[in-house]
Amino acid sequence: MASVTPPGLAYEVEHDLARHRFQARIQGYLALLDYQIKRKRMVITHTEVPEAIAGRGIAGELTKVALRYARDNKYKVVPACAYAEQFFERHAEYHDLLA
């Protein structure tokens, strides 16, 4: 598992390449973003932040890290979970990544 933490972030984000997951452990809780790669497309299938640490922008940070990975690897993105769909609605700067 490799750290992919953006500069200035107060917690560490890891990329578990074998499990197709970006994750962060915060105060003992695990927040995650799961994805699949299919024909040069990153399909974001699930985003989860436990209620105890919700409301801190963690899902957004995990999504940004995942999208940076997609951009670096020239993947198009399919937002297949509700959070990812909402993220794209709020962040036009990532629309170039949409499949």
Secondary structure as GFF3:
##gff-version 3
##sequence-region A 1 99
A	DSSP	beta_strand	2	3	.	.	.	ID=ss1
A	DSSP	beta_strand	13	16	.	.	.	ID=ss2
A	DSSP	three_ten_helix	17	19	.	.	.	ID=ss3
A	DSSP	beta_strand	21	26	.	.	.	ID=ss4
A	DSSP	beta_strand	29	38	.	.	.	ID=ss5
A	DSSP	beta_strand	41	48	.	.	.	ID=ss6
A	DSSP	three_ten_helix	51	53	.	.	.	ID=ss7
A	DSSP	alpha_helix	58	72	.	.	.	ID=ss8
A	DSSP	beta_strand	76	79	.	.	.	ID=ss9
A	DSSP	alpha_helix	82	90	.	.	.	ID=ss10
A	DSSP	three_ten_helix	92	97	.	.	.	ID=ss11
###
